Amino acid sequence: MNEIADDQNGQNGLAIRTRALNLWYGDFQALYDINLEIKKGLITSLIGPSGCGKTTYLRSINRINERLGYVRTEGTIAVLDHDIYDQGVELAQVRKQIGMVFQRPNPLPISVRDNVLFGFELHAEGRKRMHRSEKDEIVEQALRQVLLWDSVKDRLNKKATGLSLEEQQKLCIARLLPVKPQVLLMDEPCSALDPKGTKAVEELLWELRGEYTIVIVTHNMAQARRASEECIFMLMGEVIEHADTAEMFVTPAKKETANYIEGRYG
């Protein structure tokens, strides 16, 4: 196997299955025996105090942690039935199927149009000769999907770095879509935005749910409650609880979860 297949059914409705995942930064163990099943097409939030392993786990799903030479990982993460840590898996295919959005928007210092096409043109299907009208259609479709088309359609040839933070973050999501990922990972995507921008991105998540599996790290309890269907609470590198979001916030099963949600620590 040299790529992740476009499996529409996944593992009986699962997009991501993690088994016995342990991760070390040098001698420091950051994740302990993570076992999780994340359902396809849902928005799942990761909550917990700083340093609990949320972002480390998120970055393990598309193997970004490997850029650090002192990271060691044990266990498996299967995305749509394929172990992404298998020796035969190509990183380019992992990154194609699993898009990542970071805390601060990171548009490239090129035009809005070229930002949207950037990832698409890196992959084989984007390198074939295409008419400009075909590429224009790809750009418009991606920008419409992230509810950005109407505000930038007259600025497609302007530098993306001139957009507002909210627009930049939406553009970073749009940049992923032409590659047709199955999973979108979001690491505190609203942390740099004002309340209006946060509301806009949260509304966008609900627009994208179903077509994409979305996993979002957030420190904002209200956001986790508003913007996710399932919630995972982590503490000191371990998964404490994974449940329906509404259920977790009303009747958490674990005392540690209740203490965190009620603001007793973190």
N, C-alpha and C positions, 0 to 999 in steps of 0.2 A: 504493500500500500504506500503510495507516495503522495496522496492528497486526501483531504476530507471530502467525502462524497456529499452531494446535495440531497440529503435524505430528508424528505418532507415529513416523515412520521416520527423519526427519532426513536428513542428507546421507550416504546409504549407511551409516547407523549412527553418524554423527557428531552430537554435540550442539552443539559449538562449533568453528568454523573461523576461525582468525586469519591474516590475510595482511598482511605488510609493515607491521606496526603500529609506529609511532614516536610517542613522547609527550614533550612538553617541559613543565616547570614554569618558565615564564618563559624564561630563556636556558639553563636546565639540562636536558639531555636525559636522561630517566630510562629510556626503553625504546628499544631499537635493533632495528628490522627483526624483530619477533616473528612467527614463522610456527609455528602450532601447530594440531593437530587433536585434539580431546578427544572421546572416545567416549561415546556415549549410554549411560546407565544404570550407569556405572562411578564409583568413587571415585578421583579423581586428586589427588595431593598436589603442592604447590608448595614446594620447599625451596631454601635458599640463605642466605648471610649477610645480616645486616641491611643495608638499603639497596640490595639487588640488584634490586628491581623487582617482587617477588612481589605485594605488596599493591596496588601501582600497577596491575599487570596485572589482578588480581582486580577492582578497582574500575572498570577500563575495561570489563569485561564487562557491567556494568549502568549504566554511564555516570555513576557517582557523582562521578568526577573533574571533571565539567563544572560542579559547584557552585563550583569555584574559577575565578574569571574569568581567571586567568593560565595556564591549562592549554591546550595546543594538541595536537591529535591528528591523525595521518595514518595511512592504511591502513584495513583493514576487519576487523570481527568479525561473523561470521554465526552466529546462533543459530537452529538448526532451519531452515536455508536462507535466513534473512532477515538482511540487513545491518542491524544495530541502529543504525548511524550514518547510514543513509539519511535524507534530509531528510523523507521522508513518514512515518517511524516516530514514533509518539507515546511520549513517555517513560513515561507511565502504563502503557502496554501492555508496555514493556520491563520495568518494575519488577514488573508482575504475573507475568510469565513467569519472571523471574529473581530469586529471593529472596536476601537477604543476612543473614548472622549475624555479629555483630561480636565483638571480643576479650572485652569485658565484656558480660554480659547487660544488655539495656536494656528491661526490661518497662515498660509505661506504669503510672503511679501510679493505676490503676483496678483493678477486680476481675479475678480470673483469667479468669472467663467473658468479660468484656468485652474483655480482651486478645486472646483467641482470635478473637473476632468482629470486631475492629477493622478489619483489612484487608479482610475479606469485605464489611463494610458500606460501605466506601468505593467499591467497584466496583459497577457497574450491577446485576449479578445479585443483589447483597446488599441492594439498596434496595427490592426488591419487598416487598410485605406478606407476612410469614411468621408462622406461628403460633410461639409460644414453644417448643412441643415440637420444631418443626423446627430451630430454632436450638440447642436443647439437644442435639439429635442431632449437629449439626455440631461443637459443642464437645466432646462425648464422643468422637466419632470422631477428631478431631485429637489430643486428649490421649491416647487409647489408642495412636495411631500413634507417638507419641514416648515411649511407656512411662511416662506420667505420671499417667494417670487414677486408678489405685488410691491414689496418695499425696495427690491434691488433690481428689478427688470430693466430700469433705465441706467443702472450703474454697473453693468456686467463687465465692462472693460476698465473699471476703476480698481485701484488696489484694495484688496480685501481688508488690509489693516486699517483702512479708513472707516470701516463699519463700526456701529456701536457694539459694546460687549455682547449684548443679547444677540445681535445679528451675527457676530463672529462665531458665537457658540452654535447657533443654528447652522451656519455655514459649515462648521467642522463636522456636524452630523450629516449634512447633505453630501459632503465630500466622500463619506463612506458608502452611500447608497448605490451609486452606479456599479460598484464592485459586487453588489448583491450579497452582502453578508447574511448569515443566519442569526448571529448573536451580536448585540450592542452592549459594550461594557462602558459604564459611565462613573468616573471617579469624582464625586462631588461636583457635578457639572454646573451647579448654580452658585457655588461659593463666591464667585467674583461678580455676581449679578445683583442688581437692586431688586426690591420686591416685585416690580412690574416685570422685569426680565425673568425672574424666577417663575412667576405665574405663567409666562409665555412658554418657557421650556417645559414646565410640568404639563401644560395643555398639549404640547407637542408629543410628549411621551405617550399620552393616552391615544393620540392619533396613530402612533406607530405600533402600539401594542397589537398583538395578534399576528401581524406580518413579521415582526421581529421578536426575539426573546431579549428582554432588557434586564440587565443587572446593574443596579445603581448603588453606589456607596454614598451615604449621607450622614452628617452629624446632626441634622435637623429632624427632630422627632415629629414635628408637625408635617414636614415634607414626606417623611416615610409613610405617615398615616394617610396623607392625601394622595400620594403619587405611586403607591405600590399595592399589589394584590397579595403578595406573600412577603414575609419579613424574616430575616435571619439575624439573630442576636449573637455577637461574638464577644468573648472576654478572655484576655490573656492567651490569645492564640488558639482558643477552642470554640467550637460551636456549642452554645448553651441551649438555644431553642430555635426552631424553624416552624413557622405556623402561618395560617391566614393572618394578614395584617390586622384586620379589624378584631379578630379573636385575640391576637397577642396583646394589643393595646388595651383591651377591655378585661380579659381574663388570662393573663400570662400564666403559663404552666410552671415556670421556675421562679424561685424567690429572687435570684440574681437579675432576671429580666425585669421583674416588677420594681426592684430597687433602682435600676438604671432608668426605666421609663418615668418613674416618679421623681427623678433628679437627685437621688440620694448619693450618687457618685457619678464620675465621668464628666 
